[in-house]
């Protein structure tokens, strides 16, 4: 509303936005009629045109099957455990996007920080189901080169060095990431307590 009137731009905006809403809700066959325009009417120094759009969502598609094609070291069990969708769920585009992201993070937990996953769908209009198939490209496994703590105050640099025992070359996997986060959280908590005591 309130934008300059351009029929091509309006049609594109309506079609793209509404079809994305349909797809995210699982209505994969949704269609949209051409907008019906009212007669222009004088309004605030210009002309206003009302639009009427008729929507046809079609049937709700559901997930009929999920095929996973894991690459080592992740197993199908690892991937199934992380999968945010299951058979019978609405076959929404947003659900597919979330699944692709969640499955890639399984490989990140093994140290494959640039892992990529992709999902394809096979739509069956006869029974309004979708079969998903996911494939994976783990890429390289990352290892620790070094940790630069120069941004920390000197005393915290020393404390971090005393607490951190990860050797160079260690795989940057879930355990590494958790240990590093916990070590930094301890330093942050200690720093916050020191500031609180100093104010008191």
Order of alpha helices (4+ residues) and beta strands (2+ residues): alpha-beta-beta-beta-beta-beta-beta-beta-alpha-alpha-beta-beta-alpha-alpha
